[in-house]
Amino acid sequence: MEKTDTTPIWVFLAFSSIQTRIGAKRLIWASIAFTFYFIPWPLLISTQDLFINKILIEDWSWFAMMVPITVWYWLSLRWMDSHAAWETEVIEAA
């Protein structure tokens, strides 16, 4: 993504290395998946399985960080869509 005079800095920082809308949507879906993963499930579901307790996060800090990041990416995508800011691919005829 290239920064123009009309692009806000918060949108540019969200998608500075992403060139396509599909890439931005993949980033948002990955953020949603990680947000869901970072819910402290051991605090909400009691289980004695040691493997489950070792791979899951046990505090709210990661979840609390991922929620605003996901919202930021989503709002940036909405801004890009409403301002038609995605670069259009030029397909050359061979």
TORBAKE-735610 format. One record per residue (C-alpha): residue number from 1; residue in three letters; y, z, x. Coordinates in pm, 1 decimal. Example, Ala and Ser with C-alpha at 12.3 -4.5 7.8 and 13.67 -1.06 7.14 Angstrom:
REM TORBAKE-735610
NODE     n   res      north         up       east
NODE     1   ALA     -450.0      780.0     1230.0
NODE     2   SER     -106.0      714.0     1367.0
REM end
This chain:
REM TORBAKE-735610
NODE     n   res      north         up       east
NODE     1   MET        0.0        0.0        0.0
NODE     2   GLU      343.7      -85.6      125.2
NODE     3   LYS      640.3      137.3       53.5
NODE     4   THR      922.9      -27.9     -134.6
NODE     5   ASP     1265.0      112.0     -217.9
NODE     6   THR     1153.6      199.2     -570.6
NODE     7   THR      827.7      373.8     -476.5
NODE     8   PRO      866.0      753.7     -480.9
NODE     9   ILE      749.8      936.5     -171.7
NODE    10   TRP      490.0     1135.6     -368.8
NODE    11   VAL      323.0      813.1     -483.2
NODE    12   PHE      336.3      662.1     -136.1
NODE    13   LEU      179.1      972.8       18.2
NODE    14   ALA     -102.5      968.6     -238.5
NODE    15   PHE     -201.2      606.2     -182.5
NODE    16   SER      -61.4      516.6      160.1
NODE    17   SER     -398.7      400.8      292.4
NODE    18   ILE     -536.5      261.9      -34.1
NODE    19   GLN     -472.2     -103.6     -106.7
NODE    20   THR     -630.9     -159.3     -447.7
NODE    21   ARG     -640.8        1.2     -788.2
NODE    22   ILE    -1019.8       25.8     -767.4
NODE    23   GLY     -986.7      223.6     -444.0
NODE    24   ALA     -741.5      459.5     -612.4
NODE    25   LYS     -975.9      506.8     -907.7
NODE    26   ARG    -1264.1      582.9     -672.0
NODE    27   LEU    -1048.1      843.6     -498.4
NODE    28   ILE     -966.5     1004.6     -832.8
NODE    29   TRP    -1331.8     1010.1     -941.8
NODE    30   ALA    -1432.2     1162.4     -607.9
NODE    31   SER    -1162.3     1426.7     -653.5
NODE    32   ILE    -1292.0     1502.9    -1002.7
NODE    33   ALA    -1646.6     1535.6     -868.7
NODE    34   PHE    -1538.5     1770.5     -590.0
NODE    35   THR    -1326.4     1971.7     -833.8
NODE    36   PHE    -1633.6     2019.8    -1051.1
NODE    37   TYR    -1843.3     2112.5     -746.2
NODE    38   PHE    -1588.2     2370.8     -628.0
NODE    39   ILE    -1610.4     2575.5     -946.0
NODE    40   PRO    -1760.4     2904.7     -823.1
NODE    41   TRP    -2088.7     2867.2    -1009.0
NODE    42   PRO    -2257.3     3174.1     -850.6
NODE    43   LEU    -1989.0     3390.2    -1011.1
NODE    44   LEU    -2043.3     3229.8    -1351.8
NODE    45   ILE    -2422.3     3187.6    -1352.4
NODE    46   SER    -2641.6     3465.3    -1223.0
NODE    47   THR    -2932.2     3331.7    -1020.7
NODE    48   GLN    -3151.9     3476.1     -750.7
NODE    49   ASP    -3218.5     3139.4     -585.0
NODE    50   LEU    -3096.2     3175.9     -226.3
NODE    51   PHE    -3067.1     2800.3     -172.2
NODE    52   ILE    -2834.6     2762.1     -471.0
NODE    53   ASN    -2626.5     3058.8     -359.9
NODE    54   LYS    -2590.2     2912.0       -7.9
NODE    55   ILE    -2472.7     2561.9     -104.7
NODE    56   LEU    -2224.7     2663.8     -374.1
NODE    57   ILE    -1875.3     2802.3     -322.0
NODE    58   GLU    -1818.7     3161.4     -428.9
NODE    59   ASP    -1441.0     3179.5     -465.4
NODE    60   TRP    -1170.8     3005.0     -667.1
NODE    61   SER     -953.6     2889.0     -374.6
NODE    62   TRP    -1106.4     2541.2     -335.5
NODE    63   PHE    -1105.0     2481.6     -710.0
NODE    64   ALA     -743.1     2597.3     -732.0
NODE    65   MET     -650.9     2348.3     -459.1
NODE    66   MET     -845.8     2053.2     -602.2
NODE    67   VAL     -700.9     2068.8     -953.8
NODE    68   PRO     -339.1     1990.9     -851.4
NODE    69   ILE     -456.2     1729.9     -599.1
NODE    70   THR     -654.9     1550.0     -869.0
NODE    71   VAL     -359.8     1564.5    -1108.4
NODE    72   TRP     -131.4     1430.5     -832.4
NODE    73   TYR     -360.7     1132.6     -771.6
NODE    74   TRP     -386.6     1064.4    -1144.2
NODE    75   LEU       -7.5     1078.7    -1192.6
NODE    76   SER       38.9      850.4     -892.4
NODE    77   LEU     -205.8      602.0    -1043.0
NODE    78   ARG      -15.4      611.4    -1372.0
NODE    79   TRP      312.4      546.7    -1188.3
NODE    80   MET      161.2      255.8     -997.5
NODE    81   ASP       18.9      105.9    -1317.3
NODE    82   SER      339.0      142.6    -1517.4
NODE    83   HIS      549.4      -16.2    -1243.2
NODE    84   ALA      300.9     -293.5    -1156.9
NODE    85   ALA      311.9     -180.3     -796.2
NODE    86   TRP      -37.1     -290.9     -693.3
NODE    87   GLU      -46.0     -583.3     -456.7
NODE    88   THR     -194.3     -892.5     -610.5
NODE    89   GLU     -456.0    -1065.6     -406.3
NODE    90   VAL     -382.4    -1422.3     -312.0
NODE    91   ILE     -697.2    -1632.1     -329.8
NODE    92   GLU     -668.4    -1943.0     -121.1
NODE    93   ALA     -851.8    -2251.9     -233.6
NODE    94   ALA    -1076.4    -2377.4       41.1
REM end
